[in-house]
Amino acid sequence: MELEGETLRDIVVSVVSVGFFIVAMYIVGSQYDTGGITGAGALEIVGVIALFILVMTGVGFWLANQH
C-alpha cells in the first residue's frame, strides 16, 4: 500500500508533535524524580498538557487548510 504525500506529511507532523509532548513530560517528570511531584510540578504537568492541546489544535487546523 502506497501512502499519498499529504497523508505521509500528516503522519510525520503528528508524530513529531507527540514526540515533543513526550519529551516535555519527561523533562518535567525528571525534575521531580527524587521527592515526588509537588504542587509546582503538578502545575507544570497541567501546563504541558494544556500546551499540547493547543499545539495539536493548531496543527490540526494547519493540516486541514493545506489540502
C-alpha positions as CSV (number, residue, x, y, z in Angstrom):
1,M,0.0,0.0,0.0
2,E,1.5,3.3,-1.0
3,L,0.8,6.5,1.0
4,E,0.0,9.7,-0.7
5,G,2.3,12.7,0.0
6,E,-0.4,14.5,2.0
7,T,-1.1,11.5,4.2
8,L,2.6,11.0,4.9
9,R,3.0,14.7,5.8
10,D,0.1,14.4,8.2
11,I,1.6,11.4,9.9
12,V,5.1,12.9,10.2
13,V,3.7,16.2,11.7
14,S,1.5,14.4,14.1
15,V,4.3,12.0,15.3
16,V,6.7,14.9,15.7
17,S,4.2,16.8,17.8
18,V,3.5,13.9,20.0
19,G,7.3,13.3,20.3
20,F,7.7,16.9,21.6
21,F,4.9,16.2,24.2
22,I,6.6,13.1,25.4
23,V,10.0,14.9,25.7
24,A,8.3,17.8,27.6
25,M,6.6,15.3,30.0
26,Y,9.9,13.5,30.5
27,I,11.7,16.8,31.3
28,V,9.1,17.9,33.8
29,G,9.0,14.4,35.4
30,S,12.8,14.2,35.7
31,Q,12.9,17.4,37.6
32,Y,10.8,15.9,40.4
33,D,12.1,12.3,40.4
34,T,13.6,12.4,43.9
35,G,10.9,13.8,46.2
36,G,7.8,13.2,44.1
37,I,5.7,15.7,42.2
38,T,4.8,18.7,44.3
39,G,2.2,21.4,43.7
40,A,4.6,23.2,41.3
41,G,5.4,20.0,39.4
42,A,1.7,19.2,39.0
43,L,1.1,22.7,37.7
44,E,3.9,22.2,35.2
45,I,2.4,18.9,34.0
46,V,-1.0,20.6,33.6
47,G,0.7,23.4,31.6
48,V,2.4,20.9,29.4
49,I,-0.9,19.1,28.7
50,A,-2.7,22.4,28.0
51,L,0.1,23.5,25.7
52,F,-0.1,20.1,23.9
53,I,-3.8,20.5,23.4
54,L,-3.3,24.0,21.9
55,V,-0.4,22.8,19.7
56,M,-2.4,19.8,18.4
57,T,-5.4,22.1,17.7
58,G,-3.2,24.4,15.7
59,V,-1.6,21.6,13.9
60,G,-5.0,20.2,13.0
61,F,-6.2,23.5,11.6
62,W,-3.0,23.9,9.7
63,L,-3.2,20.4,8.2
64,A,-6.8,20.9,7.3
65,N,-6.1,24.1,5.4
66,Q,-3.1,22.6,3.5
67,H,-5.3,20.2,1.4
